[in-house]
């Protein structure tokens, strides 16, 4: 893997008191923000080889906007159960365990995504807010270790690469 894009799902709804966390949908703001983020990514960055998404409704919904904006075929969108409720350590193990294409997008949740971002860049990184994304450059033959990634871009409120 040469590039990893971490996307935090768009804003979800808390209006349904009895709705389990896994099934929480996007709220109105989320449905406005997700397509905007998707269009920006598709305009400013080349399409990934695959999008791996948490199966939670809010993350999967966000991933659908990304797939559509990049006009990816359905086989390039994969539901990845390990992403739901994953810690940075779990995400790291999962990413390192399998052969991955050169460019991967992971759509998931906090605190796991923010912690993974901070660990890979060895930075005191701020929390990734909803509906934002960061692109990380990785050396394809270097193992995923602390500080081995370089921030190359950030979108919609996420940290950006140094100028």
DSSP file (Angstrom, degrees, kcal/mol; ACC not computed):
  #  RESIDUE AA STRUCTURE BP1 BP2  ACC     N-H-->O    O-->H-N    N-H-->O    O-->H-N    TCO  KAPPA ALPHA  PHI   PSI    X-CA   Y-CA   Z-CA
    1    1 A X              0   0    0      0, 0.0   101,-0.2     0, 0.0   102,-0.2   0.000 360.0 360.0 360.0 128.2    0.0    0.0    0.0
    2    2 A X        +     0   0    0    100,-2.5   136,-3.4     1,-0.3     2,-0.4   0.713 360.0  31.0-102.6 -28.8    1.4    3.4   -1.0
    3    3 A X  E     -aB 103 137A   0     99,-2.6   101,-2.3   134,-0.2     2,-0.5  -0.997  59.0-172.3-137.5 136.0   -1.5    5.6    0.0
    4    4 A X  E     -aB 104 136A   0    132,-2.4   132,-2.9    -2,-0.4     2,-0.6  -0.993   5.9-164.5-126.3 123.7   -4.0    5.3    2.7
    5    5 A X  E     -aB 105 135A   0     99,-2.8   101,-2.9    -2,-0.5     2,-0.5  -0.949   6.7-158.0-110.4 122.5   -7.0    7.7    3.0
    6    6 A X  E     -aB 106 134A   0    128,-2.5   128,-2.0    -2,-0.6     2,-0.5  -0.882  10.8-173.6-100.8 125.3   -8.8    7.7    6.3
    7    7 A X  E     -aB 107 133A   0     99,-2.9   101,-2.5    -2,-0.5     2,-0.4  -0.976  14.9-148.4-122.0 122.4  -12.4    9.0    6.1
    8    8 A X  E     -aB 108 132A   0    124,-2.2   123,-0.8    -2,-0.5   124,-0.5  -0.764  36.2-103.8 -86.0 135.6  -14.5    9.5    9.2
    9    9 A X        -     0   0    0     99,-2.1   122,-1.6    -2,-0.4   123,-0.2  -0.050  41.2 -96.0 -53.1 157.1  -18.2    8.9    8.5
   10   10 A X        -     0   0    0     48,-0.5    20,-0.1   120,-0.3    -1,-0.1  -0.189  61.8 -61.2 -70.4 169.6  -20.5   11.9    8.1
   11   11 A X        -     0   0    0    119,-0.1    16,-2.1    18,-0.1    19,-0.3  -0.252  58.8-149.6 -59.2 132.0  -22.6   13.2   10.9
   12   12 A X  B     -F   26   0B   0     14,-0.3     2,-0.3    -3,-0.1    14,-0.3  -0.614  15.1-103.5-105.8 165.0  -25.1   10.7   12.3
   13   13 A X        -     0   0    0     12,-3.0     3,-0.1    -2,-0.2    12,-0.1  -0.657  24.0-179.7 -90.1 138.0  -28.5   11.0   13.9
   14   14 A X        +     0   0    0     -2,-0.3    -1,-0.1     1,-0.1     5,-0.1   0.186  60.6 100.3-112.8  12.0  -29.0   10.7   17.6
   15   15 A X        +     0   0    0      1,-0.1     2,-1.2     2,-0.0     3,-0.1   0.767  62.9  77.3 -71.7 -26.1  -32.8   11.3   17.3
   16   16 A X    >   -     0   0    0      1,-0.2     3,-1.8    -3,-0.1    -1,-0.1  -0.706  63.7-171.5 -90.4  95.4  -33.8    7.6   17.5
   17   17 A X  T 3  S+     0   0    0     -2,-1.2    -1,-0.2     1,-0.3    -2,-0.0   0.829  83.4  41.7 -57.2 -37.3  -33.4    6.9   21.2
   18   18 A X  T 3  S+     0   0    0     -3,-0.1     2,-0.5     2,-0.1    -1,-0.3   0.292  86.5 115.4 -97.1  11.2  -33.9    3.1   20.9
   19   19 A X    <   -     0   0    0     -3,-1.8     5,-0.1    -5,-0.1    -3,-0.0  -0.698  69.5-121.9 -83.3 123.0  -31.7    2.7   17.8
   20   20 A X    >   -     0   0    0     -2,-0.5     3,-1.4     1,-0.1     4,-0.4  -0.310  24.9-112.6 -60.6 148.1  -28.6    0.6   18.4
   21   21 A X  G >  S+     0   0    0      1,-0.3     3,-1.6     2,-0.2    -1,-0.1   0.860 114.5  60.0 -49.5 -44.0  -25.4    2.4   17.6
   22   22 A X  G 3  S+     0   0    0      1,-0.3    35,-2.1    34,-0.1    -1,-0.3   0.812 108.1  44.5 -57.1 -33.2  -24.6    0.1   14.6
   23   23 A X  G <  S+     0   0    0     -3,-1.4    -1,-0.3    33,-0.2    -2,-0.2   0.361  77.7 130.6 -98.1   4.2  -27.8    1.1   12.9
   24   24 A X    <   -     0   0    0     -3,-1.6    34,-0.8    -4,-0.4   -10,-0.1  -0.412  47.4-147.5 -61.7 125.8  -27.6    4.9   13.4
   25   25 A X        -     0   0    0     -2,-0.2   -12,-3.0     1,-0.1    33,-0.2  -0.300  25.1 -84.9 -85.1 173.9  -28.2    6.6   10.1
   26   26 A X  B     -F   12   0B   0    -14,-0.3   -14,-0.3    31,-0.2    -1,-0.1  -0.465  44.3-134.8 -68.8 150.8  -26.8    9.9    8.8
   27   27 A X     >  -     0   0    0    -16,-2.1     4,-2.4    -2,-0.1     5,-0.2  -0.366  37.0 -83.0 -95.4-174.9  -28.7   13.0    9.9
   28   28 A X  H  > S+     0   0    0      1,-0.2     4,-1.2     2,-0.2     5,-0.1   0.919 132.3  48.7 -56.5 -45.8  -29.6   15.9    7.6
   29   29 A X  H  > S+     0   0    0      1,-0.2     4,-3.0     2,-0.2     3,-0.4   0.907 109.7  52.9 -61.0 -41.7  -26.2   17.5    8.0
   30   30 A X  H  > S+     0   0    0    -19,-0.3     4,-2.6     1,-0.2     5,-0.2   0.893 106.8  51.7 -60.8 -40.7  -24.5   14.2    7.3
   31   31 A X  H  < S+     0   0    0     -4,-2.4     4,-0.4     1,-0.2    -1,-0.2   0.722 114.3  44.7 -71.1 -19.9  -26.5   13.8    4.1
   32   32 A X  H  X S+     0   0    0     -4,-1.2     4,-0.9    -3,-0.4    -2,-0.2   0.870 117.9  42.3 -83.2 -42.4  -25.4   17.3    3.1
   33   33 A X  H  X S+     0   0    0     -4,-3.0     4,-2.7     1,-0.2     5,-0.3   0.875 103.4  63.3 -75.7 -39.2  -21.7   16.9    4.0
   34   34 A X  H  X S+     0   0    0     -4,-2.6     4,-2.5     1,-0.2    -1,-0.2   0.909 105.7  43.7 -58.5 -47.2  -21.0   13.3    2.7
   35   35 A X  H  > S+     0   0    0     -4,-0.4     4,-2.5    -5,-0.2    -1,-0.2   0.856 112.8  53.6 -68.6 -30.5  -21.6   14.2   -1.0
   36   36 A X  H  X S+     0   0    0     -4,-0.9     4,-2.3     2,-0.2    -2,-0.2   0.950 111.7  44.5 -65.5 -48.2  -19.6   17.4   -0.7
   37   37 A X  H  X S+     0   0    0     -4,-2.7     4,-2.7     1,-0.2     5,-0.2   0.926 113.1  52.2 -59.8 -44.7  -16.6   15.5    0.8
   38   38 A X  H  X S+     0   0    0     -4,-2.5     4,-2.5    -5,-0.3    -2,-0.2   0.920 110.1  47.3 -59.8 -45.4  -17.0   12.8   -1.9
   39   39 A X  H  X S+     0   0    0     -4,-2.5     4,-2.1     2,-0.2    -1,-0.2   0.902 111.7  51.1 -64.0 -40.5  -17.0   15.3   -4.7
   40   40 A X  H  X S+     0   0    0     -4,-2.3     4,-2.8     2,-0.2     5,-0.2   0.937 112.0  46.3 -62.5 -46.1  -13.9   17.1   -3.3
   41   41 A X  H  X S+     0   0    0     -4,-2.7     4,-2.3     1,-0.2    -2,-0.2   0.926 113.3  48.9 -61.6 -44.3  -12.0   13.9   -3.0
   42   42 A X  H  < S+     0   0    0     -4,-2.5    -1,-0.2    -5,-0.2    -2,-0.2   0.832 116.4  43.6 -66.1 -31.4  -13.0   12.8   -6.5
   43   43 A X  H  < S+     0   0    0     -4,-2.1    -2,-0.2    -5,-0.2    -1,-0.2   0.870 123.8  33.4 -78.3 -39.1  -12.0   16.2   -7.9
   44   44 A X  H  < S+     0   0    0     -4,-2.8     2,-0.3    -5,-0.2    -2,-0.2   0.575 119.9  40.5 -99.3 -11.1   -8.7   16.5   -6.0
   45   45 A X  S  < S-     0   0    0     -4,-2.3    -1,-0.1    -5,-0.2     3,-0.1  -0.991  82.7-107.8-140.7 146.6   -7.4   13.0   -5.7
   46   46 A X        -     0   0    0     -2,-0.3    -3,-0.1     1,-0.1    -2,-0.1  -0.281  50.6 -84.7 -69.8 158.3   -7.3   10.0   -8.0
   47   47 A X        -     0   0    0     -5,-0.1    -1,-0.1    23,-0.1     2,-0.1  -0.304  44.3-123.0 -64.3 143.6   -9.7    7.1   -7.4
   48   48 A X        -     0   0    0      1,-0.1    56,-0.2    -3,-0.1     3,-0.1  -0.333  13.4-123.0 -78.8 167.5   -8.5    4.4   -5.0
   49   49 A X  S    S+     0   0    0     54,-2.1     2,-0.3     1,-0.3    55,-0.2   0.790  92.8   2.3 -77.5 -29.8   -8.2    0.7   -5.8
   50   50 A X  E     -c  104   0A   0     53,-1.2    55,-2.1    51,-0.0     2,-0.5  -0.995  56.9-144.2-155.9 150.8  -10.6   -0.1   -3.1
   51   51 A X  E     -cd 105  77A   0     25,-2.9    27,-3.2    -2,-0.3     2,-0.5  -0.986  17.7-164.8-113.9 123.8  -12.8    1.4   -0.4
   52   52 A X  E     -cd 106  78A   0     53,-3.4    55,-2.6    -2,-0.5     2,-0.4  -0.949  16.2-175.1-108.9 122.0  -13.0   -0.6    2.8
   53   53 A X  E     -cd 107  79A   0     25,-2.7    27,-3.9    -2,-0.5    30,-0.2  -0.908  30.6-111.5-124.8 146.4  -15.9    0.5    5.0
   54   54 A X        -     0   0    0     53,-2.2    27,-0.2    -2,-0.4     9,-0.1  -0.398  31.8-126.5 -58.9 147.0  -17.3   -0.3    8.4
   55   55 A X  S    S+     0   0    0     25,-0.2    -1,-0.1     4,-0.1    26,-0.1   0.582  73.7 118.3 -77.3  -7.3  -20.6   -2.1    8.1
   56   56 A X  S  > S-     0   0    0      1,-0.1     4,-2.9    25,-0.1     3,-0.5  -0.322  76.6-118.9 -60.2 142.5  -22.3    0.5   10.4
   57   57 A X  H  > S+     0   0    0    -35,-2.1     4,-2.6     1,-0.2     5,-0.2   0.869 110.4  50.9 -54.1 -45.3  -25.1    2.3    8.5
   58   58 A X  H  > S+     0   0    0    -34,-0.8     4,-1.5   -36,-0.3   -48,-0.5   0.869 115.0  42.8 -64.6 -37.0  -23.5    5.8    8.9
   59   59 A X  H  > S+     0   0    0     -3,-0.5     4,-2.6     2,-0.2    -2,-0.2   0.927 114.6  49.1 -74.1 -45.6  -20.1    4.6    7.6
   60   60 A X  H  X S+     0   0    0     -4,-2.9     4,-2.0     1,-0.2    -2,-0.2   0.900 110.0  52.5 -60.7 -40.9  -21.5    2.5    4.8
   61   61 A X  H  X S+     0   0    0     -4,-2.6     4,-1.3    -5,-0.3    -1,-0.2   0.914 110.4  47.9 -60.9 -42.7  -23.8    5.5    3.7
   62   62 A X  H  X S+     0   0    0     -4,-1.5     4,-1.6     1,-0.2     3,-0.4   0.916 109.7  53.0 -62.6 -43.8  -20.7    7.7    3.6
   63   63 A X  H  X S+     0   0    0     -4,-2.6     4,-2.8     1,-0.2    -1,-0.2   0.843 102.0  59.5 -62.4 -34.2  -18.8    5.1    1.6
   64   64 A X  H  X S+     0   0    0     -4,-2.0     4,-2.1     1,-0.2    -1,-0.2   0.886 103.9  50.5 -62.8 -38.2  -21.6    4.9   -1.0
   65   65 A X  H  X S+     0   0    0     -4,-1.3     4,-2.4    -3,-0.4    -1,-0.2   0.898 111.3  49.1 -64.9 -39.8  -21.2    8.6   -1.7
   66   66 A X  H  X S+     0   0    0     -4,-1.6     4,-2.3     2,-0.2     5,-0.2   0.936 110.2  49.9 -64.6 -47.0  -17.4    8.1   -2.2
   67   67 A X  H  X>S+     0   0    0     -4,-2.8     5,-2.3     1,-0.2     4,-0.6   0.915 113.2  47.1 -57.4 -44.2  -18.0    5.2   -4.5
   68   68 A X  H ><5S+     0   0    0     -4,-2.1     3,-0.7     3,-0.2    -1,-0.2   0.922 110.6  50.6 -65.5 -45.1  -20.4    7.2   -6.6
   69   69 A X  H 3<5S+     0   0    0     -4,-2.4    -1,-0.2     1,-0.3    -2,-0.2   0.881 116.5  41.0 -62.9 -38.7  -18.2   10.3   -6.8
   70   70 A X  H 3<5S-     0   0    0     -4,-2.3    -1,-0.3    -5,-0.2    -2,-0.2   0.527 106.9-131.3 -84.3  -5.7  -15.2    8.2   -8.0
   71   71 A X  T <<5 +     0   0    0     -3,-0.7     2,-0.2    -4,-0.6    -3,-0.2   0.901  43.9 172.3  54.6  44.9  -17.5    6.2  -10.2
   72   72 A X      < -     0   0    0     -5,-2.3    -1,-0.2    -6,-0.2   -23,-0.0  -0.555  36.0-109.1 -81.2 145.9  -16.0    2.9   -8.9
   73   73 A X    >   -     0   0    0     -2,-0.2     3,-2.1     1,-0.1     4,-0.1  -0.369  34.3-106.9 -67.8 158.0  -17.5   -0.4   -9.8
   74   74 A X  G >  S+     0   0    0      1,-0.3     3,-1.8     2,-0.2    -1,-0.1   0.800 115.8  66.2 -59.3 -30.6  -19.3   -2.2   -6.9
   75   75 A X  G 3  S+     0   0    0      1,-0.3    -1,-0.3     3,-0.0    -2,-0.0   0.556  92.5  62.9 -72.7  -3.4  -16.5   -4.8   -6.5
   76   76 A X  G <  S+     0   0    0     -3,-2.1   -25,-2.9   -26,-0.1     2,-0.5   0.341  90.5  76.4 -98.9   6.0  -14.2   -2.0   -5.4
   77   77 A X  E <   -d   51   0A   0     -3,-1.8     2,-0.4   -27,-0.2   -25,-0.2  -0.977  64.9-179.4-114.7 120.2  -16.3   -1.3   -2.3
   78   78 A X  E     -d   52   0A   0    -27,-3.2   -25,-2.7    -2,-0.5     2,-0.5  -0.970  27.5-131.2-126.2 134.1  -15.9   -3.8    0.5
   79   79 A X  E     -d   53   0A   0     -2,-0.4     2,-0.6   -27,-0.2   -25,-0.2  -0.706  23.5-166.2 -79.1 127.7  -17.6   -4.0    3.8
   80   80 A X    >   -     0   0    0    -27,-3.9     3,-2.3    -2,-0.5     4,-0.5  -0.827   9.7-169.2-121.4  90.3  -14.9   -4.6    6.4
   81   81 A X  G >  S+     0   0    0     -2,-0.6     3,-1.2     1,-0.3    -1,-0.1   0.792  82.1  67.7 -51.2 -33.9  -16.4   -5.7    9.8
   82   82 A X  G 3  S+     0   0    0      1,-0.2    -1,-0.3   -28,-0.1   -28,-0.1   0.721  90.2  65.8 -62.1 -16.7  -13.1   -5.2   11.7
   83   83 A X  G X  S+     0   0    0     -3,-2.3     3,-1.4   -30,-0.2    26,-0.4   0.808  79.0  92.4 -75.3 -28.5  -13.4   -1.4   11.1
   84   84 A X  T <  S-     0   0    0     -3,-1.2    24,-0.0    -4,-0.5   -62,-0.0  -0.531 110.3  -9.0 -70.7 126.2  -16.5   -1.1   13.3
   85   85 A X  T 3  S+     0   0    0     -2,-0.3    -1,-0.3     1,-0.2     2,-0.2   0.681  98.2 156.8  60.9  22.1  -15.5   -0.3   16.9
   86   86 A X    <   -     0   0    0     -3,-1.4    26,-0.4     4,-0.1    -1,-0.2  -0.500  35.9-139.1 -79.4 145.1  -11.8   -0.9   16.1
   87   87 A X     >  -     0   0    0     -2,-0.2     4,-2.6    25,-0.1     5,-0.2  -0.450  34.5-100.2 -85.9 171.1   -9.0    0.6   18.0
   88   88 A X  H  > S+     0   0    0      1,-0.2     4,-2.6     2,-0.2     5,-0.2   0.911 126.3  51.9 -58.3 -41.6   -5.9    2.0   16.3
   89   89 A X  H  > S+     0   0    0      2,-0.2     4,-2.5     1,-0.2    -1,-0.2   0.911 109.6  47.8 -62.3 -44.0   -4.1   -1.2   17.2
   90   90 A X  H  > S+     0   0    0      2,-0.2     4,-2.5     1,-0.2    -1,-0.2   0.922 113.2  48.4 -62.5 -44.2   -6.9   -3.4   15.7
   91   91 A X  H  X S+     0   0    0     -4,-2.6     4,-2.8     2,-0.2     5,-0.2   0.910 111.7  50.0 -62.3 -42.6   -6.9   -1.3   12.5
   92   92 A X  H  X S+     0   0    0     -4,-2.6     4,-2.4    -5,-0.2    -2,-0.2   0.934 111.8  46.9 -62.8 -47.5   -3.2   -1.5   12.2
   93   93 A X  H  X S+     0   0    0     -4,-2.5     4,-1.6     1,-0.2    -1,-0.2   0.920 114.1  48.7 -59.2 -44.4   -3.1   -5.3   12.6
   94   94 A X  H  X S+     0   0    0     -4,-2.5     4,-0.7     1,-0.2    -2,-0.2   0.911 112.9  46.5 -64.6 -44.2   -5.9   -5.7   10.1
   95   95 A X  H  < S+     0   0    0     -4,-2.8     3,-0.3     1,-0.2    -1,-0.2   0.875 116.4  45.3 -65.6 -37.4   -4.3   -3.4    7.5
   96   96 A X  H  < S+     0   0    0     -4,-2.4    -1,-0.2    -5,-0.2    -2,-0.2   0.723 101.9  68.4 -78.4 -21.3   -0.9   -5.1    7.9
   97   97 A X  H  < S+     0   0    0     -4,-1.6     2,-0.3    -5,-0.2    -1,-0.2   0.772  99.2  44.4 -73.6 -27.1   -2.4   -8.7    7.9
   98   98 A X  S  < S-     0   0    0     -4,-0.7     2,-0.4    -3,-0.3     0, 0.0  -0.811  89.9 -98.4-121.6 157.7   -3.5   -8.8    4.3
   99   99 A X        -     0   0    0     -2,-0.3     2,-0.3     1,-0.0    -2,-0.1  -0.593  47.0-165.5 -68.8 126.6   -2.1   -7.8    0.9
  100  100 A X        -     0   0    0     -2,-0.4     4,-0.1     1,-0.1    -5,-0.0  -0.873  20.3-109.0-117.3 149.8   -3.6   -4.5    0.1
  101  101 A X        -     0   0    0     -2,-0.3     3,-0.1     2,-0.1   -99,-0.1  -0.141  43.8 -94.6 -65.8 173.7   -3.7   -2.6   -3.3
  102  102 A X  S    S+     0   0    0   -101,-0.2   -99,-2.6     1,-0.2  -100,-2.5   0.818 111.5  35.0 -64.0 -33.0   -1.6    0.5   -3.7
  103  103 A X  E    S+a    3   0A   0   -101,-0.2   -54,-2.1  -102,-0.2   -53,-1.2  -0.969  71.3 175.3-131.8 119.3   -4.3    3.0   -2.7
  104  104 A X  E     -ac   4  50A   0   -101,-2.3   -99,-2.8    -2,-0.5     2,-0.5  -0.958  17.3-156.8-126.6 138.0   -6.9    2.2   -0.1
  105  105 A X  E     -ac   5  51A   0    -55,-2.1   -53,-3.4    -2,-0.4     2,-0.5  -0.957   9.7-163.7-109.2 131.4   -9.7    4.3    1.5
  106  106 A X  E     -ac   6  52A   0   -101,-2.9   -99,-2.9    -2,-0.5     2,-0.6  -0.974   0.7-163.6-116.1 122.0  -10.9    3.2    5.0
  107  107 A X  E     +ac   7  53A   0    -55,-2.6   -53,-2.2    -2,-0.5   -99,-0.2  -0.916  38.2 114.8-105.4 118.6  -14.3    4.7    6.1
  108  108 A X  E     -a    8   0A   0   -101,-2.5   -99,-2.1    -2,-0.6     2,-0.2  -0.576  50.1 -71.3-155.1-145.0  -14.7    4.3    9.8
  109  109 A X     >  -     0   0    0    -26,-0.4     4,-2.6  -101,-0.2     2,-0.3  -0.762  42.3 -72.9-132.5 163.6  -15.1    5.8   13.3
  110  110 A X  T  4 S+     0   0    0     -2,-0.2   -25,-0.1     1,-0.2   -23,-0.0  -0.742  98.2  27.6 -97.4 155.8  -13.4    7.5   16.1
  111  111 A X  T  > S+     0   0    0     -2,-0.3     4,-2.7   -26,-0.0     5,-0.3  -0.999 121.9  54.1 -83.6  -7.3  -11.5    7.1   18.3
  112  112 A X  H  > S+     0   0    0    -26,-0.4     4,-2.4     1,-0.2    -2,-0.2   0.895 110.0  45.1 -55.4 -48.4   -9.8    4.4   16.2
  113  113 A X  H  X S+     0   0    0     -4,-2.6     4,-2.7     2,-0.2    -1,-0.2   0.932 115.5  46.5 -64.4 -45.8   -9.3    6.4   13.0
  114  114 A X  H  > S+     0   0    0      1,-0.2     4,-2.5     2,-0.2    -1,-0.2   0.911 114.0  48.5 -63.1 -41.5   -7.9    9.5   14.8
  115  115 A X  H  X S+     0   0    0     -4,-2.7     4,-2.3     2,-0.2    -1,-0.2   0.895 111.9  49.2 -66.2 -39.6   -5.6    7.3   17.0
  116  116 A X  H  X S+     0   0    0     -4,-2.4     4,-3.0    -5,-0.3     5,-0.3   0.929 110.9  50.7 -63.9 -44.9   -4.3    5.4   13.9
  117  117 A X  H  X S+     0   0    0     -4,-2.7     4,-1.9     1,-0.2     6,-0.3   0.933 112.4  46.2 -57.1 -49.2   -3.7    8.7   12.1
  118  118 A X  H  X>S+     0   0    0     -4,-2.5     5,-1.4     1,-0.2     4,-0.9   0.900 115.0  47.3 -62.5 -41.6   -1.7   10.1   15.1
  119  119 A X  H  <5S+     0   0    0     -4,-2.3    28,-1.8     2,-0.2     3,-0.4   0.936 111.9  48.1 -68.0 -47.0    0.3    6.9   15.5
  120  120 A X  H  <5S+     0   0    0     -4,-3.0    29,-2.6    26,-0.2    -1,-0.2   0.840 120.8  37.2 -64.6 -32.8    1.2    6.5   11.8
  121  121 A X  H  <5S-     0   0    0     -4,-1.9    -1,-0.2    -5,-0.3    -2,-0.2   0.525  99.3-134.6 -95.5  -5.7    2.3   10.1   11.5
  122  122 A X  T  <5 +     0   0    0     -4,-0.9     2,-0.3    -3,-0.4    -3,-0.2   0.869  62.5 134.1  52.4  38.6    3.9   10.2   15.0
  123  123 A X  S   <S-     0   0    0     -5,-1.4     2,-2.0    -6,-0.3    -1,-0.2  -0.801  75.1-115.1-116.4 157.1    2.1   13.6   15.3
  124  124 A X        -     0   0    0     -2,-0.3     2,-0.1    -3,-0.1    -6,-0.1  -0.535  56.6-175.3 -83.7  69.2    0.0   15.1   18.1
  125  125 A X        -     0   0    0     -2,-2.0    -7,-0.1   -11,-0.1     3,-0.1  -0.406  22.5-120.6 -77.1 141.0   -2.8   15.0   15.6
  126  126 A X        -     0   0    0      1,-0.1    33,-0.2    -2,-0.1     2,-0.1  -0.327  43.5 -82.0 -71.4 162.7   -6.2   16.5   16.4
  127  127 A X        -     0   0    0      1,-0.1     2,-0.5    31,-0.1    -1,-0.1  -0.418  46.1-114.4 -64.2 136.3   -9.3   14.3   16.4
  128  128 A X        -     0   0    0     -2,-0.1   -14,-0.2   -17,-0.1    -1,-0.1  -0.620  34.3-142.1 -72.4 123.8  -10.7   13.7   12.9
  129  129 A X    >   -     0   0    0     -2,-0.5     3,-0.7     1,-0.2  -121,-0.3  -0.307  33.8 -73.2 -81.5 171.0  -14.1   15.3   12.8
  130  130 A X  T 3  S+     0   0    0      1,-0.2  -120,-0.3  -123,-0.1  -121,-0.2  -0.316 114.3  16.7 -64.5 148.5  -17.1   13.9   11.0
  131  131 A X  T 3  S+     0   0    0   -122,-1.6     2,-0.3  -123,-0.8    -1,-0.2   0.871  99.3 115.4  56.8  44.5  -17.1   14.0    7.2
  132  132 A X  E <   -B    8   0A   0     -3,-0.7  -124,-2.2  -124,-0.5     2,-0.3  -0.924  44.8-158.6-134.6 165.8  -13.4   14.7    6.8
  133  133 A X  E     -BE   7 155A   0     22,-1.4    22,-2.8    -2,-0.3     2,-0.4  -0.987   6.9-160.5-145.0 150.0  -10.5   12.8    5.3
  134  134 A X  E     -BE   6 154A   0   -128,-2.0  -128,-2.5    -2,-0.3     2,-0.5  -0.992  12.7-145.5-129.9 142.0   -6.7   12.6    5.4
  135  135 A X  E     -BE   5 153A   0     18,-2.8    17,-2.9    -2,-0.4    18,-1.2  -0.917  15.2-165.8-107.3 131.6   -4.4   11.1    2.9
  136  136 A X  E     -BE   4 151A   0   -132,-2.9  -132,-2.4    -2,-0.5     2,-0.5  -0.955  12.2-142.6-119.3 134.1   -1.3    9.4    4.1
  137  137 A X  E     -BE   3 150A   0     13,-3.2    13,-2.1    -2,-0.4     2,-0.4  -0.823  23.1-173.2 -94.8 132.1    1.7    8.4    2.0
  138  138 A X  E     - E   0 149A   0   -136,-3.4     2,-0.5    -2,-0.5    11,-0.1  -0.939  30.1-115.7-126.0 146.2    3.4    5.1    2.9
  139  139 A X    >   -     0   0    0      9,-0.5     3,-1.1    -2,-0.4  -137,-0.0  -0.717  28.0-137.6 -78.2 126.6    6.5    3.4    1.7
  140  140 A X  T 3  S+     0   0    0     -2,-0.5    -1,-0.1     1,-0.3  -138,-0.1   0.725  98.8  38.6 -63.8 -22.4    5.3    0.2    0.0
  141  141 A X  T 3  S+     0   0    0      2,-0.1     2,-0.4  -139,-0.0    -1,-0.3   0.488  96.1  92.5-106.2  -2.5    8.0   -2.0    1.5
  142  142 A X  S <  S-     0   0    0     -3,-1.1     3,-0.1     6,-0.1    -3,-0.0  -0.763  81.2-115.9 -90.2 132.8    8.2   -0.5    4.9
  143  143 A X        -     0   0    0     -2,-0.4     2,-1.0     1,-0.1    -4,-0.1  -0.251  38.4 -93.3 -61.3 154.5    6.0   -2.1    7.6
  144  144 A X        +     0   0    0    -52,-0.1     2,-0.3    -6,-0.1    -1,-0.1  -0.604  69.7 151.4 -71.7 103.8    3.3    0.0    9.1
  145  145 A X    >   -     0   0    0     -2,-1.0     3,-2.1   -25,-0.1     4,-0.2  -0.858  54.0 -66.6-132.3 166.1    5.0    1.4   12.1
  146  146 A X  T 3  S+     0   0    0     -2,-0.3   -26,-0.2     1,-0.3   -25,-0.1  -0.289 120.0   6.8 -55.1 128.6    4.8    4.5   14.3
  147  147 A X  T 3  S+     0   0    0    -28,-1.8    -1,-0.3   -29,-0.1   -26,-0.2   0.561  92.6 116.2  78.8   9.6    5.9    7.5   12.3
  148  148 A X    <   +     0   0    0     -3,-2.1    -9,-0.5   -29,-0.2     2,-0.3   0.540  59.2  77.1 -89.4  -4.8    6.2    5.8    8.9
  149  149 A X  E     -E  138   0A   0    -29,-2.6     2,-0.5    -4,-0.2   -11,-0.2  -0.780  64.8-150.5-106.7 150.1    3.4    7.7    7.2
  150  150 A X  E     -E  137   0A   0    -13,-2.1   -13,-3.2    -2,-0.3     2,-0.4  -0.978  21.0-123.9-119.5 128.4    3.5   11.2    5.8
  151  151 A X  E     +E  136   0A   0     -2,-0.5    11,-0.3   -15,-0.2   -15,-0.2  -0.558  35.1 168.9 -68.9 123.6    0.4   13.4    5.7
  152  152 A X  E     -     0   0A   0    -17,-2.9     2,-0.3    -2,-0.4     9,-0.2   0.642  59.6  -0.1-111.9 -21.3   -0.1   14.5    2.1
  153  153 A X  E     -E  135   0A   0    -18,-1.2   -18,-2.8     7,-0.1    -1,-0.4  -0.983  50.5-163.2-163.8 155.4   -3.6   16.0    2.2
  154  154 A X  E     -E  134   0A   0     -2,-0.3     2,-0.4   -20,-0.2   -20,-0.2  -0.994  12.9-159.2-142.4 144.2   -6.6   16.8    4.4
  155  155 A X  E >   +E  133   0A   0    -22,-2.8   -22,-1.4    -2,-0.3     3,-0.7  -0.957  58.6   0.3-130.2 144.3  -10.1   17.7    3.4
  156  156 A X  T 3  S-     0   0    0     -2,-0.4    -1,-0.2     1,-0.3     3,-0.1   0.896 134.3 -26.3  53.2  58.0  -13.1   19.4    5.0
  157  157 A X  T 3  S+     0   0    0      1,-0.3    -1,-0.3    -3,-0.1     2,-0.2   0.370 106.9 119.6  93.8  -4.0  -11.7   20.3    8.4
  158  158 A X  S <  S-     0   0    0     -3,-0.7    -1,-0.3   -25,-0.2    -4,-0.1  -0.516  77.2 -80.1 -86.3 161.4   -9.1   17.6    8.7
  159  159 A X        -     0   0    0     -2,-0.2     2,-0.3   -33,-0.2    -1,-0.1  -0.283  49.2-143.1 -57.5 145.2   -5.4   18.5    9.1
  160  160 A X        -     0   0    0     -6,-0.1    -7,-0.1     1,-0.1    -9,-0.1  -0.711  25.1 -87.2-109.3 162.8   -3.6   19.4    5.9
  161  161 A X        -     0   0    0     -2,-0.3    -9,-0.1    -9,-0.2    -7,-0.1  -0.357  53.5 -96.6 -65.0 145.3   -0.1   18.6    4.7
  162  162 A X              0   0    0    -11,-0.3    -1,-0.1     1,-0.1     0, 0.0  -0.329 360.0 360.0 -61.1 146.0    2.5   21.1    5.7
  163  163 A X              0   0    0     -3,-0.1    -1,-0.1     0, 0.0    -2,-0.1   0.462 360.0 360.0 -83.0 360.0    3.2   23.7    3.0
